[in-house]
């Protein structure tokens, strides 16, 4: 059974930075897609950033130029570096690892990010 555990969330002032980490335990092949998604109160969960097994990335327009997603296949880790944080970035951030080819889709429990002065 694969488990995903996020860490690195917290309270930060506007303009500050945080780095989120997601550790995958169990057997998980690197041929997958790793996403960071977020859900703010009263809003639907949205995709923030994606990285494929080959390292291709894409980002939501709202975070382009501020957030950077990366992965370490050897360690089964995915990261989200968040800079120039804004109050509207406040949400619970979730790690999602999936592979349509291999037929799995795993989610972490989420980590709270609060941007406030």
C-alpha positions in Angstrom: 0.0 0.0 0.0 1.4 3.4 -1.0 1.1 6.3 1.4 1.8 10.0 0.6 2.8 12.3 3.4 3.0 16.0 2.9 5.0 18.4 5.0 6.2 22.0 5.1 3.0 23.9 5.4 2.4 26.6 7.9 1.7 30.3 8.4 3.7 32.8 6.4 3.4 36.5 5.7 2.5 37.8 2.3 5.6 37.9 0.1 7.2 35.0 2.0 8.2 31.5 0.9 7.5 27.9 1.8 8.7 24.6 0.5 6.3 21.7 0.6 7.5 18.1 0.4 5.6 14.9 -0.3 7.1 11.5 0.5 5.8 8.4 -1.1 6.2 5.2 0.9 5.7 1.7 -0.6 6.3 0.5 -4.1 5.7 3.2 -6.6 7.3 3.3 -10.0 8.8 6.5 -11.4 6.6 6.3 -14.5 3.9 8.5 -13.1 2.7 12.0 -12.8 3.0 14.0 -9.6 0.7 16.9 -8.9 0.2 19.5 -6.3 -3.4 20.5 -5.8 -5.0 22.9 -3.4 -8.4 23.5 -1.9 -9.4 26.8 -0.3 -12.4 27.1 2.0 -15.6 27.1 -0.1 -13.8 26.4 -3.3 -13.2 23.4 -5.5 -9.9 21.6 -5.4 -7.6 22.9 -8.2 -4.4 21.7 -9.9 -1.5 24.0 -9.0 1.5 22.3 -10.6 2.3 19.1 -12.4 5.5 17.2 -13.2 5.7 14.1 -15.4 8.2 11.3 -15.1 10.3 12.9 -17.8 10.4 16.2 -15.9 8.0 18.2 -17.9 6.1 20.7 -15.8 3.1 22.9 -16.1 1.5 25.4 -13.7 -1.8 27.1 -13.0 -1.7 30.6 -14.4 -2.2 32.0 -10.8 1.2 30.6 -9.7 3.3 30.8 -12.8 6.6 32.5 -12.0 6.2 32.1 -8.3 5.9 28.3 -7.7 8.3 25.6 -8.8 7.6 21.9 -8.8 10.4 19.3 -8.7 10.8 15.6 -8.0 13.4 13.1 -6.9 12.6 9.7 -8.4 15.3 8.0 -6.4 13.7 9.1 -3.2 10.0 9.0 -4.4 9.7 12.7 -3.4 8.0 15.7 -4.9 8.5 19.3 -3.9 6.7 22.6 -4.3 8.8 25.7 -3.8 6.4 28.6 -3.2 7.7 32.2 -3.4 6.1 35.6 -3.3 3.1 34.0 -1.5 -0.2 35.9 -1.5 -3.2 35.6 0.8 -5.1 34.0 -2.0 -2.6 31.1 -1.9 -4.1 30.1 1.4 -5.5 26.6 1.1 -4.9 22.9 2.0 -2.3 21.6 -0.4 -2.4 18.0 -1.5 0.1 15.7 -3.2 -1.3 13.4 -5.9 0.6 10.7 -7.6 -1.0 8.8 -10.5 -0.4 6.7 -13.5 -3.2 5.9 -16.0 -0.9 3.3 -17.6 -0.2 1.5 -14.3 -3.6 2.1 -13.0 -3.1 3.9 -9.7 -4.0 7.2 -8.1 -2.8 8.2 -4.6 -3.5 11.2 -2.5 -1.9 12.6 0.6 -3.8 14.0 3.6 -2.9 17.5 2.9 -0.9 20.3 4.5 -2.3 23.7 5.5 -0.7 26.8 4.0 -1.9 30.1 5.4 -0.7 33.4 4.0 -1.6 36.3 6.3 -0.1 39.3 8.0 
